Amino acid sequence: METPEIIYGTLWHEQRDGKGEDAEPLAVQFNNSSCGVMAVLDGMGGAGSAIRELPDGTTHSDAFLASRFVREKILQFFQKQKPDHSQRAKQLLDIIAFIKDELDNYKETLNIQPSALYGNMTRILPTTLAMICWNVMDDNQLSIQDIWAGDSRNYILDERGLHFLSQDHTKGDADAWESLREDPPIINAIWQNKSFFLAERCYMIRLPSILICCTDGCFGYLPSPMHFEKLLITTFIQATTMEEWMNLLKDQLLPISGDDFSLVALMNKNDWDDLKQSLQHRLEEVENNYIKPFDGLLSLQKNIPSLQHTIWTKYANTDVEHLKPISPKEDNYGTK
Amino acid sequence: MENQQGLKYNVDLVFVVDTTGSMANLINTVKGNILKFYPDLKKVADEKGKSISQFRIKVIDFKNYEYNGRGAIQESKFFTLTNDAQMENEEDQLQSYVNNLSANGGSGSREQGYRENGLEALTIAMRSDWDKGGDKRRHVIVLFTDIAPLTFEEGRKYAGDNYPQDMPANFDELTDMWDSPQGAVMAKSSKRLILFAPDCETWDNISNNWNEVIHWPAKAGEGLSDADYNTILDTLMNSI
């Protein structure tokens, strides 16, 4: 069997140039190896709105600084030790300890004093993280370590559709539908002044598949989670290269997203044509079973949340037996 | 900056103001803060490309039921500040209402530690007829006081017949009204509470244990720096 040729695509947009809270996506394949790391990070603008002055005199919000700083630290970590799935738990604990120590040091460097404001709405250097560490295995499979904190998400897109690999850390464990409707507060993310955890699941993924990490600016302004799948598939089918796919996605998101957005996608280059074909079939299914009924309700200009929710429930309950995690439930690895 | 996405952001602000005599030297500052809070918030929103489609503002002022009877807590209507011809009129009404606030009398007794019915005023604010329109919403309560509040149990005991029947039995019930999945009276994603109130057990309990609260621990906002004021505005608007 041919060895997979892994390719990445990245998408990064700031609503205001130079002020974006999303870091540039991380997309690394380690030299001469069949493993890598992909991630997105979204600095939390509400909780991290305090403004800091850097040694060079420039000023930025905690949200801006946190996403970029943690991205850099994750990259540093994996440059020293490649993702090793036989050591995954230890490695994850090491990453958390490393990030925590570095955030503590960064707080000192920036001379951040305790806030005079009480309450749990403000955090020091808060950012979300959605990250996948991957290893190419024999038999056309990827072993993946799916890691997240906050409301940035990991997905897998395959012939059966778009599947969630992460569950937002929001109040009340809101699902994707509730998150879109209610915009619930985030209860866990990476930050300096409180404990936090990284959630983890591990999967063995059969190719052809596309792994995706993205921030809420990508999916948070669409009418439903089904529309995000449709957006991903329609643009993928139109594209002939990864770069073209990312450009098409950006063109579609620009007029609708009210936030910064970032996304990184990974696939086997040799699967492009097969995936196009199978996703064409899936697109028809999504269109006929979910989008048309949903948009039909919207066009009635009536608020019919229960019917919309029924469509979402049917969509969310799609069989994902083939994506059973290696560990039955996610593990949470946290700071003290 | 125009909101290219065409999203409608609706913001409701309810100001809760202690107008007892002890606030006399602070009331003009508080009135000024109320009248500049919404244009400042609007400016922050505009800078972030989040054009607010509708601002509604209400004012609740409170004293002490024992000394002021059933009229101890007064509330205005919601003044609607939208971008239409009616806005100017509503804005004038709001300014007039705020300018007419005066701090005099009505504090509790020495036995009560000169405390007032701040928790009852907060309860009334939480029960406001919050906006349900727009694509994204913020429902913000901003409370100004210079003193700890009476507990519900004390308030009921001191005020006797003057005390309203529909108040929470105790602080735990109020906490449930804010935070519990069953009892919450405000939408979990929209609600925010800003306290400009001194360090004391009750206000600290709120800021330590309730979600979505920012507390500036000083009398009615005294000594708030520009940086912290901007942090509050940014915190409110960045997460919407």
Boltz contact constraints between the chains, C-beta under 6 A:
constraints:
  - contact:
      token1: [A, 15]
      token2: [B, 49]
      max_distance: 6.0
  - contact:
      token1: [A, 45]
      token2: [B, 238]
      max_distance: 6.0
  - contact:
      token1: [A, 46]
      token2: [B, 235]
      max_distance: 6.0
  - contact:
      token1: [A, 46]
      token2: [B, 238]
      max_distance: 6.0
  - contact:
      token1: [A, 46]
      token2: [B, 239]
      max_distance: 6.0
  - contact:
      token1: [A, 49]
      token2: [B, 231]
      max_distance: 6.0
  - contact:
      token1: [A, 49]
      token2: [B, 234]
      max_distance: 6.0
  - contact:
      token1: [A, 49]
      token2: [B, 235]
      max_distance: 6.0
  - contact:
      token1: [A, 49]
      token2: [B, 238]
      max_distance: 6.0
  - contact:
      token1: [A, 50]
      token2: [B, 231]
      max_distance: 6.0
  - contact:
      token1: [A, 116]
      token2: [B, 228]
      max_distance: 6.0
  - contact:
      token1: [A, 117]
      token2: [B, 214]
      max_distance: 6.0
  - contact:
      token1: [A, 117]
      token2: [B, 228]
      max_distance: 6.0
  - contact:
      token1: [A, 118]
      token2: [B, 207]
      max_distance: 6.0
  - contact:
      token1: [A, 118]
      token2: [B, 215]
      max_distance: 6.0
  - contact:
      token1: [A, 118]
      token2: [B, 217]
      max_distance: 6.0
  - contact:
      token1: [A, 119]
      token2: [B, 207]
      max_distance: 6.0
  - contact:
      token1: [A, 119]
      token2: [B, 213]
      max_distance: 6.0
  - contact:
      token1: [A, 119]
      token2: [B, 214]
      max_distance: 6.0
  - contact:
      token1: [A, 119]
      token2: [B, 215]
      max_distance: 6.0
  - contact:
      token1: [A, 121]
      token2: [B, 214]
      max_distance: 6.0
  - contact:
      token1: [A, 121]
      token2: [B, 235]
      max_distance: 6.0
  - contact:
      token1: [A, 182]
      token2: [B, 189]
      max_distance: 6.0
  - contact:
      token1: [A, 183]
      token2: [B, 189]
      max_distance: 6.0
  - contact:
      token1: [A, 184]
      token2: [B, 188]
      max_distance: 6.0
  - contact:
      token1: [A, 184]
      token2: [B, 189]
      max_distance: 6.0
  - contact:
      token1: [A, 258]
      token2: [B, 5]
      max_distance: 6.0
  - contact:
      token1: [A, 258]
      token2: [B, 7]
      max_distance: 6.0
